[in-house]
Amino acid sequence: MTTYVFEEVSRKFTKEGKCPKCGKYYKETQKFSQTINPYNVLPDNTIKTKEDILKEIYKEADAWLATPISPHKCPKPKKDIMEGLEYLTPRELEKLKTANEEIRKLLEECEDKCKNILSELNIYNKVFKIGNRLKKISRITPAIEYSFSKDKIFIQANSENKKEHIFEDTDYHYYTPSDIQIVGVDKDE
């Protein structure tokens, strides 16, 4: 079987346009082509010459260039983080400072009352157990300072040094009442 290769006559055209949605400039390129072959004929049945094909290509390209650029996917606009911000006014800042002072006074009063209650417990230097280590209570703190806790009291304790049989001041951890294990039972109870 015989294979015929016909000469291709082609031209590429590029058009630019601004997207009406996003305002970005885009380019589009399209290739227009025809081949010189016995089936590509003029209305009078004569085979088109290269010049005839180029005339048609330029005519098609002019029509294509007159149309707007094809729809495309617009990039999402970047949100301006400064847009819509409301700035704190000097008056609002003064209100905030006043509220802060009032809250601080209330917390100090509350903390003092809490410390009085805790000091009446008389459990400083008492020993308890966490896991397999003995601890000695060195400080009890109201949880006002530590708003992340669900418990209401933190117990600061010194850890037992098993080798030297002393409680070291260097190892401070905070425990809540729910962490504590009783070591022994008092004679009074």
C-alpha positions as CSV (number, residue, x, y, z in Angstrom):
1,M,0.0,0.0,0.0
2,T,1.3,3.4,-0.9
3,T,1.5,6.2,1.6
4,Y,1.2,9.8,0.4
5,V,2.6,12.7,2.4
6,F,1.0,16.1,1.6
7,E,2.7,19.4,2.3
8,E,1.2,21.2,5.3
9,V,0.8,25.0,5.3
10,S,0.4,26.4,8.8
11,R,0.8,29.5,10.8
12,K,0.6,30.2,14.6
13,F,-1.2,33.2,16.0
14,T,-1.2,34.6,19.5
15,K,-3.7,36.9,21.1
16,E,-3.6,38.6,24.4
17,G,-6.5,39.7,26.6
18,K,-7.4,40.9,30.1
19,C,-9.7,38.7,32.1
20,P,-12.8,40.6,33.1
21,K,-13.1,38.7,36.4
22,C,-9.6,38.8,37.8
23,G,-7.9,41.5,35.7
24,K,-5.0,39.2,34.8
25,Y,-3.5,39.3,31.3
26,Y,-3.5,36.0,29.4
27,K,-2.0,34.8,26.1
28,E,-3.6,32.2,23.8
29,T,-1.9,30.6,20.8
30,Q,-3.6,28.7,18.1
31,K,-2.3,27.0,15.0
32,F,-4.2,27.2,11.7
33,S,-3.2,24.7,9.0
34,Q,-4.3,23.0,5.8
35,T,-2.5,20.6,3.5
36,I,-1.9,20.9,-0.3
37,N,-3.7,17.7,-1.6
38,P,-6.1,16.7,-4.4
39,Y,-9.1,16.9,-2.1
40,N,-8.4,20.4,-0.8
41,V,-9.9,22.3,-3.7
42,L,-11.4,25.7,-4.6
43,P,-15.1,26.1,-5.6
44,D,-14.0,25.7,-9.3
45,N,-12.4,22.3,-8.4
46,T,-8.8,23.3,-8.8
47,I,-6.3,22.3,-6.1
48,K,-5.6,25.1,-3.7
49,T,-2.1,26.6,-3.9
50,K,0.0,27.7,-1.0
51,E,-1.1,31.3,-1.5
52,D,-4.8,30.3,-1.6
53,I,-4.4,28.3,1.7
54,L,-2.5,31.2,3.4
55,K,-5.3,33.6,2.4
56,E,-7.9,31.3,4.1
57,I,-5.6,30.8,7.1
58,Y,-5.2,34.6,7.6
59,K,-9.0,35.0,7.2
60,E,-9.7,32.4,9.9
61,A,-7.0,33.8,12.2
62,D,-8.5,37.4,11.8
63,A,-11.9,36.0,12.9
64,W,-10.2,34.2,15.9
65,L,-8.2,37.2,16.9
66,A,-11.3,39.3,17.0
67,T,-12.9,37.1,19.7
68,P,-12.1,37.6,23.4
69,I,-9.8,35.2,25.1
70,S,-11.4,31.9,26.1
71,P,-12.7,31.4,29.7
72,H,-10.1,30.2,32.1
73,K,-9.8,29.4,35.8
74,C,-9.1,32.6,37.6
75,P,-6.7,32.4,40.6
76,K,-8.3,33.0,43.9
77,P,-7.7,36.5,45.0
78,K,-5.4,36.9,48.1
79,K,-7.3,38.2,51.0
80,D,-5.9,41.4,52.4
81,I,-5.5,40.7,56.2
82,M,-5.7,44.4,56.9
83,E,-9.1,44.7,55.3
84,G,-12.0,45.0,57.7
85,L,-9.8,45.3,60.8
86,E,-11.2,47.3,63.7
87,Y,-8.6,49.1,65.7
88,L,-8.6,49.4,69.5
89,T,-9.4,53.0,70.4
90,P,-7.8,54.9,73.3
91,R,-11.1,54.9,75.1
92,E,-11.5,51.1,74.8
93,L,-7.9,50.8,76.0
94,E,-8.7,52.8,79.1
95,K,-11.8,50.6,79.8
96,L,-9.5,47.5,79.4
97,K,-7.0,48.9,81.9
98,T,-9.8,49.7,84.4
99,A,-11.3,46.3,84.1
100,N,-7.9,44.7,84.5
101,E,-7.3,46.6,87.8
102,E,-10.7,45.6,89.1
103,I,-10.1,41.9,88.2
104,R,-6.6,42.0,89.7
105,K,-8.1,43.3,93.0
106,L,-10.8,40.7,93.1
107,L,-8.2,37.9,92.4
108,E,-5.9,39.2,95.1
109,E,-8.8,39.1,97.6
110,C,-9.8,35.7,96.5
111,E,-6.2,34.4,96.5
112,D,-5.7,35.7,100.1
113,K,-8.9,34.0,101.3
114,C,-7.8,30.8,99.5
115,K,-4.3,30.9,101.1
116,N,-5.9,31.4,104.5
117,I,-8.0,28.3,104.1
118,L,-5.0,26.3,102.9
119,S,-2.8,27.4,105.7
120,E,-5.4,26.2,108.2
121,L,-5.1,22.7,106.8
122,N,-1.8,22.3,108.6
123,I,-0.4,19.7,106.2
124,Y,3.0,21.3,105.3
125,N,5.9,18.9,105.5
126,K,3.5,15.9,105.4
127,V,4.5,13.0,103.2
128,F,2.5,11.4,100.5
129,K,3.2,9.1,97.5
130,I,3.1,9.6,93.8
131,G,3.9,6.4,91.9
132,N,6.8,4.7,93.8
133,R,8.3,8.0,95.1
134,L,7.6,9.7,98.4
135,K,7.0,13.5,98.3
136,K,6.9,16.1,101.1
137,I,4.5,19.0,100.8
138,S,6.4,22.3,100.7
139,R,3.8,24.6,99.3
140,I,0.1,24.6,98.5
141,T,-1.1,27.1,95.9
142,P,-4.7,28.0,94.9
143,A,-5.4,27.2,91.2
144,I,-6.2,30.9,90.5
145,E,-2.7,31.2,89.2
146,Y,-3.2,28.2,87.0
147,S,-6.4,28.5,85.1
148,F,-5.8,25.5,82.9
149,S,-6.4,23.1,85.8
150,K,-9.8,21.5,86.6
151,D,-8.7,20.9,90.2
152,K,-8.8,23.8,92.6
153,I,-5.4,23.3,94.4
154,F,-1.9,22.6,93.4
155,I,0.5,21.0,95.8
156,Q,4.2,21.7,95.4
157,A,6.4,19.0,96.9
158,N,10.0,18.0,97.3
159,S,11.1,14.6,96.0
160,E,12.6,11.8,98.1
161,N,16.3,11.1,97.4
162,K,16.3,7.3,98.1
163,K,20.1,7.0,98.2
164,E,20.6,9.7,100.9
165,H,17.2,9.4,102.5
166,I,16.4,13.1,102.3
167,F,13.9,15.2,100.5
168,E,15.6,17.5,97.9
169,D,14.5,21.1,97.4
170,T,15.6,21.0,93.8
171,D,12.9,18.8,92.3
172,Y,9.6,20.8,92.3
173,H,6.5,19.5,90.6
174,Y,2.9,20.5,91.0
175,Y,0.4,17.8,91.9
176,T,-3.4,18.0,92.3
177,P,-5.3,16.3,95.2
178,S,-6.4,13.6,92.8
179,D,-2.8,12.6,92.1
180,I,-2.1,11.8,95.8
181,Q,-1.7,8.3,97.2
182,I,-1.8,7.9,101.0
183,V,1.4,6.3,102.4
184,G,0.1,5.2,105.8
185,V,-2.8,5.8,108.2
186,D,-2.5,8.3,111.1
187,K,-2.9,6.9,114.7
188,D,-5.8,9.4,115.2
189,E,-7.9,8.0,112.4
